[in-house]
Amino acid sequence: MIDMKTPYVLAITGASGAVYAVRLLEVLLASGNHVHLTISPSAAAVFKVELGLSLDLDRFEPAQLEGVRHRRSAVQGENSMPTGRAPAVEGVVIPGTLTYHHYQDFSAGIASGSFQTAGMVICPCSMGTLASVAHGLSTNLIQRAADVHLKERRKLIVVPRETPLGSIQLQNMKMLADAGGVILPAMPGFYHQPETIDDLVDFVVARICDQLGISVELMKRWGRGAENQEIPQETEGKSVFTSVPPAVSSPGSISLPSN
């Protein structure tokens, strides 16, 4: 059983599929977890192209991600992006907490093996980041944190979104898998009969959460009928990204306490 007080690390890099990262962050927070977030400049560029969002990595606030919910709601309806199952005490939803680290901040706790975590996800994971991690490079905080998870024998999940794959990329994936990493490509299934893009995104996010040991029911699982599925709860119609104000914890890092 994973201690809910032990944080997870989420790194977002410059591969296509920014929506996977936003949805994963949303589900992790809605499930009551503490998340350490870091974002690469290439990821910020992809956010601008794919989601129309401008991220300020030097002065990042979760509210910058609020536009994702508004944009998708306008296209697919107000309830098109459920926030996942969150733990509750007497019916009260308990959100998680978020700490942001600049991608060049090597003073962040996640840069050291002495800082305990429950696992790390790089989602989406660019081929450049995957190659750097596979070969033990640590030129930024994302690569260093991944290297820490490998050497500490902790769960490291990379979510590549690339096609086709060349022999060098496949070799890098094998090298990383041999070192203990989990290669979880953004390849949604179709046996759950998806009806929207959200359904496809949730499939991948659910499989990531499975690897992290987080119980969520975001899609119909193989061998289970629709009557046995739990519908993810809404957090009272509010985005988890605007539920709490930011508080500066250290240079280069922003810590967000829960309400």
N, C-alpha and C positions, 0 to 999 in steps of 0.2 A: 504494500500500500504506500503510495507516494504522499509525503507530508505536504498538505496544501499550503503551508507556510514557506516551503522551499520554492524559490522562483523558477520560472522558465525564461529562456532567452529566445527572442525572436529577432532574426536579422533579415532585412529586406534588401535584395540586390537587384541588378539591372536587367534581369530577364523579363520577357513578356509574361503577364499574368499578375499584375498588381492587385487585382481584385481578390486573388487567393490570399494574399498577405493581409489585406484589410479584414476579410471575413474571418481568418484565423485569429487575428488579434481580437476581434470582437467576441468570438466564441470563448477564447481563453479568459478574457476579462469578465464576460457574463457568467462564466463558470466559477468565479470567485478566486482566480489565480493572480499571483503577482508576476508581472511580465517585465523583463528588461528588454527594451527595444533599441535597435540601432539600424540606421538606414544609410545606404551608400548614395553618392551623388548620381550614379547611373540609375538607381532606383527612383530617385526624385524626378529624373528626366522621363522615365517610363510613366510615372504617375501623371505627369503633365500631358503626355500623348494619349494614354489609355483612359484616364479618368477625368482629365481636365482640371486637375488639382495642382496647385503650386505649393510645394513643401519648402519651408525655410528650415534647413537642417541646423543652422546656427541658433535659431530661436524657435525650435519646434514646440508645438502644443497639440495635444490630441484633437482639439477642435478643428484643426486643419483637415482632418479626415471626415468631418461631418458631411461634407459635400457628396461623398460617395453614397450615403443613404438617401439624400435628397434627390440625387440624379437618378438612382435606380427606382425610387418610389414613383417619380414622375413618369417613368416608362412602363413599369410593371405593376403599379398599385401601391398603396400605402403600406401594406403588410408583406411586401415582396421579399424583405430581408430580415427574417426573424433572428433574434439575438442568441438563440441557443438556450439550453437548460441551465439555469443558475441555481445554486443552493439557496434554500430559504429557511428562515427561522420564524415560525408562526406566520407563514405566508409573506414575509418581507424578503424581497430580493436583495442579496448581498453581492455588490459588484466587486471586481478585483481591483488591483492597484497597478499603476504603470510607472516605470522609471525609464527615462530616455537618456541615451548616451550618444554623444557625437561620435561619428565613425573614426575620428582620429584621437579620441580620448583614451589613451593607454593607462590612465590612472583609474579608470572604471573598475569596479570590483570584478566584473566578468572577464577581465584580462588575466586574472590569477586563479590558479587551481585551488587556493585556500578559500575562495569564495564559493560556497556551496550552491548548486543549482540542481533542478530535477531533470534537466535536459535542454537541448538547444535545437531550434529549427531555422534553417535558412530557406526562406520561402518568399518569392521564387528564388532559385539559385542560378546565377549566370554561369556559363561555362568557364569564364575567367576566374570567378570565385572558387568554383569546384576544383579547377586545376591548381590554384594556389593552396587550397586546403589539402588536397591530395599529396602535394609535394612539400608540405610543411612550411609554407611561407607565412609570414605574419606582418604584412606591410600596412595593415589597418586593424582596427578593433574587431571587425567581423572575423577576419582570418585568425587573429590571435585567440578570440573566444572559442572558435571552432577547434583550433589546435589544442586548447586547454581541455575541451570536452573529450577529445580523443585520448590524450595522455592520461586523463583521470578516469578513463573507462566509463564515461557517462554517455547517455544517449545523445547522438548527433544525427539529425535528420536533414537531408538536403532534398529540395523539391525542384529538380530541373524542369525547364519548359523549353525544349529545343527540338527541332526536327528539320532534316534528318540528322543522325548522329554519325560523326566520323570515327575512324579507328582510334585517334588520339583521345577523343572525348570518352569513348567507351573504355579505353585503358585507364583513364583517370578515374572513372566511376568504379571500375574493378579495384583499383588501388585503394580508393577511399573505403569501399566496402570491406576489403581485406583488413583495413586498419580499424574496423569496427563501426564505420558509419552506415547509416541506413539510406539507401537510394530510393526515394519515393517520388517517381515522376508524376507530374500533373496530368495523369491519364484517367479521367473519370470513366466509370462503368456506365452501362445503360440498362442493366437488369432491374434497376429500381424505377424504370419508366419515367425519366425526367421530362418535365414539361416546360421548364424555364432554364435560363442560364444559371440562375441561382441554384437550381437542383444539381447541376453539374459541378458548380463550385463547392457546394456542401458535401458532395461525395468525396472530393479530394480532402477537404478540411476534416471530415469525419475520420478518414483513414490516417491522417496525421495525428489526430487526437487519440486514436486507437494505439498508435505507437508510443505516445506519451503516457498512456495509462489513464487518460481522462475520459470519463463516461459521458458520451453525448449521443443523442439520437437525432441525427440530422437527415437521415435517409433510410429508405426501406432496405434492410439487410437481406442477404441471400438466405432463403429458407424460412423467412418470417413473413407472415401475411400482413397486410395493411392494418388488420384489426388489432395486431399486437404492437403497433408502433406508437411511440409517445410523441406528441406534437411539441416542438420547442416552444417555450414560453417567451412572450414579449416582456421586456423590462419596462412595463407601463408606457410603451410607445416612445421611450426616450433612447437616444443613442448613448452607448457607454462612453463615447469619446467626449461628450460635453457634460457629463454628470458631476465632474469634480474640477476645481480650479488648480492650475499648476503651482508648484512651490519649488523654488530653486534649492537643490540639496548640495551642489558643489559645482565648481566651474566645469562647464561642458556637459553637465547632467541635470535633468529635471525629474523630480520625484513628485508623483501625484497621489496624495492620500485619498482613501475612500471616504464617502459620506458617513 
